[in-house]
Amino acid sequence: MKKRKIKGITDRNAVNSRLLRRPIQRCFPLFLLPTLAAFCIGFVYPFLQGLYLSFCNFLTTRDATWVGLANYVKAFSDPSFLRAFWFTSLFALVSIVVINLFAFVLAYALTQKIKGSNLFRTVFFMPNLIGGIVLGYIWSTIFDAILQNYGKQLATDATLGFWGLVILVAWQQIGYMMIIYIAGLQAVPEELNEAAKIDGAGRWQTLWHVTIPNVMPSITICLFLTLTNSFKLFDQNLALTGGAPIRTLADGSQLKLTEMLALNIKSTFDINQNWHGVAQAKAVVFFVLVAVLALSQLYFTRKKEVQQ
């Protein structure tokens, strides 16, 4: 009787499963096609159009004239683009370390059963809800009020502008990454920590050899987000420094010392209509750069993830 009951339940579940899957299998185009169409219209077509325009001179998309690789040659010979690349790379490296280090420390502290942990989580997460432009102007006012006591301004010192951007972005994103790390820490099996204690491991040894390896999926996500967000930063850069200070080169061209890649692309597009294609070429290079770095980071960090 027991075997028949189990067999009946199994058969009934199988029937229910087929009954549930048949309508989905028949109607999946109804659910898939609208999303696929929106994706093609909103992403694939504009991307392919932008890729084509990067090889053209144009004022609008209808008057594009093919010029081949001339736009890419101008882009890589533009000193402002190279300056923006190195500035963005340094900013990304520093911000990735600062954001993830502080976010993990806060997450680890708030998972130690301290009083008011939920309140602290909310407070630390709230800056992420504020828009980048608003944050840029707020922190610009704060920095200028502090620096005027020392006779300095954020817009006249590239080093101050760099660290101002790091502080702003870290203040905005640490709380968001902290939430991801908290989820990862809470998913670590408690029996692993107990086994480590039985083996005589201290808190630091448990953290380094047990906790961190099991939190690697969260580390992968946070590194991916901070890497891509750091390279794509635009609104905070525009509002906080606008690329200032400006250095005039020997040929009369101007070099913005705190201008990042996204802002440099926008500035190039604003020069004149002859530079629209160059700006588009920079955008394509920018996309390839971020994609390669992000996929490489995902590949190397996922190899270190522990399968539970």
Stockholm file with secondary structure:
# STOCKHOLM 1.0

chainA/1-308         MKKRKIKGITDRNAVNSRLLRRPIQRCFPLFLLPTLAAFCIGFVYPFLQGLYLSFCNFLTTRDATWVGLANYVKAFSDPSFLRAFWFTSLFALVSIVVINLFAFVLAYALTQKIKGSNLFRTVFFMPNLIGGIVLGYIWSTIFDAILQNYGKQLATDATLGFWGLVILVAWQQIGYMMIIYIAGLQAVPEELNEAAKIDGAGRWQTLWHVTIPNVMPSITICLFLTLTNSFKLFDQNLALTGGAPIRTLADGSQLKLTEMLALNIKSTFDINQNWHGVAQAKAVVFFVLVAVLALSQLYFTRKKEVQQ
#=GR chainA/1-308 SS CHHHHHHHHHHHHHHHHHHHHHHHHHHHHHHHHHHHHHHIIIIIHHHHHHHHHTTEECSSTTSCEECTTHHHHHHHTCHHHHHHHHHHHHHHHHHHHHHHHHHHHHHHHHTSCCTTHHHHHHHHHGGGGSCHHHHHHHHHHHHHHHHGGGTCCGGGCHHHHHHHHHHHHHHHHHHHHHHHHHHHHHTSCHHHHHHHHHTTCCHHHHIIIIIHHHTHHHHHHHHHHHHHHHHTCCHHHHHHTTTCSEEECTTSCEEETTCCHHHHHHHHHTTCGGGHHHHHHHHHHHHHHHHHHHHHHHHHHHTTCCCC
#=GC SS_cons         CHHHHHHHHHHHHHHHHHHHHHHHHHHHHHHHHHHHHHHIIIIIHHHHHHHHHTTEECSSTTSCEECTTHHHHHHHTCHHHHHHHHHHHHHHHHHHHHHHHHHHHHHHHHTSCCTTHHHHHHHHHGGGGSCHHHHHHHHHHHHHHHHGGGTCCGGGCHHHHHHHHHHHHHHHHHHHHHHHHHHHHHTSCHHHHHHHHHTTCCHHHHIIIIIHHHTHHHHHHHHHHHHHHHHTCCHHHHHHTTTCSEEECTTSCEEETTCCHHHHHHHHHTTCGGGHHHHHHHHHHHHHHHHHHHHHHHHHHHTTCCCC
//
